[in-house]
Amino acid sequence: MKNTNKCHVKKDDKVKIITGKDKGKIGKVLKVINKKNRVLVENINIVKRHTRPSAQNRQGGIIETEAPIHWTNVMLMCNKCMSPSRIRMRQLEDGKKVRVCAKCDEVLDA
C-alpha cells in the first residue's frame, strides 16, 4: 500500500509543537520520515534508551535521543510574523511553486 500523504514541513524548517508532552517548544526539523508520517525535531520528544556495552559504545548505559513525532503535531513557524501558521502554495511568475505563510503572505521557501 502506497502512502500518498504529503508533508507540509521540510528538513531544516523551524516548527512549533502544538500537542503532546513538549507542547509549546520550538525546534528545527532534522529528518522527515514519509513512510511513517513522522518528523524528527531537534531536542523534542527525548527518550531514554538502555544499551549494552558494544564495540561502538564501550561503556553502555542510558542514552538520551530524540524520537520521531507525527507531523500533524507540528506547525511551521513564519520568520516574519514569528508565529506558527498554516501554509498556502503559490505559483510564482516563473512557474515555481513556493510555500507562503497564510497570515502575512511571506514566502517561506528560500
ABEGO torsion letter per residue (X at the ends): XBBABBBABBBGBBBBBABEAABGBBBBBABBBAAAGBBBBBGBGBBBBBBBBBAABAAEEBBBBBBBBBAAABBBBBAAAGBBBBBBBBBBAAGBBBBBBAAAGBBABX
